Each structure stands twice: as C-alpha cells, then as structure tokens.
C-alpha cells in the first residue's frame, strides 16, 4: 500500500519500481529486527524513556547504521546528533511546523531535535526520515525536494513502525511511550 501511494503521488517511484521498493521495506524491517534480537541493550534502550542524549545517539546510530549497510550504503561519517531547540520552526506551503530533525549535506549528519519529540517512536521515526535524506545524498538523488520529502516521510514512518513491531516480535514489548528529555540542559545537547 505504501509503495502504491508513492507510485501515485511522486515521480520518484514508478510502477516498475514496485518490487524494488517492497524489497527496500523488507530489508529495512529484517535489519532492524535482527539488530534488536541480537542486542538486548538496544532493546532495553528502546523501552526506556529516560535516556541521556549520548544514549539516544548510540541507540539511533545502531538502528540507522544497520539499515544503511543492509541497503548498500556506507555508514562512515554518519551520526545522529541530539539537539534541543524549542524555537526551531519551519515554514511549509500549508503552515508552520516544529522541526523535529534535519539532515546536513555539509556535515553528513542527522540532527534530531529532542525538544519537540514526545516518545521513543518519535525519535526513531525522525531518525528514519533523516536517514532517507542521507541515503539520497550518498546516491546523488536528482528527484524534486517535494518527492524526496514525501519519500522520507514514508520511510521514517515505516522505520518507526518496523522498530516497534520488531521489538514486539522479538519478545521485548514496545517502545517507550514518553520521552523525559533527560540531560537536555547538559553540554551534550547542542543548540541548533
């Protein structure tokens, strides 16, 4: 269904890409599930609402690095960096939105704005969204910004959903339903 929506709404995915896109989704889910199944500490972190910025970065790096490698991309130099900026908004066609994340082509890192994210699924979903932009950057993607954003939104939502499902099917429950923002006043949280 997700792939059909991309076919219908973007130039990025065509009818001939159906099986390729389905394969990307399958590889992403299986990589996440394997990473969680083989790493009890990661499973525990995904359930813990009280992680420090360092712990959140490590957790997100484990998930995104695994998927990058599984999908054929280099993870070298790519990091998820936790920031906290409660004044970071972005103007879009249909309104003003809180910026939950940003991928920098300059640094080749994802910046996850913890100030606006209410739970672990939100952290993981945002990391997945920014991961999509990182993979686009590494593949010299030439599609429109709108198509790339539509694709990244879907990839991020799937990334968060797959992580929650994988946590459950591996017998580890579900992701934390809150985020206590521990350490957001520490030196580790970089203002954007």
FENBELRA-V920454 format. One record per run of one state. SS is the DSSP state (hx for helix, st for strand, lp for the rest). FROM is the first residue (numbers start at 1). LEN is the number of residues. If there is no record, write none. Layout:
BEGIN
SS;FROM;LEN / SS;FROM;LEN
END
This chain:
BEGIN
lp;1;1 / hx;2;8 / lp;10;5 / hx;15;23 / lp;38;2 / hx;40;8 / lp;48;5 / hx;53;18 / lp;71;9 / st;80;4 / lp;84;5 / st;89;4 / lp;93;2 / st;95;4 / lp;99;2 / st;101;4 / lp;105;4 / st;109;5 / hx;114;3 / lp;117;3 / hx;120;19 / lp;139;6 / hx;145;25 / lp;170;20 / st;190;1 / lp;191;2
END
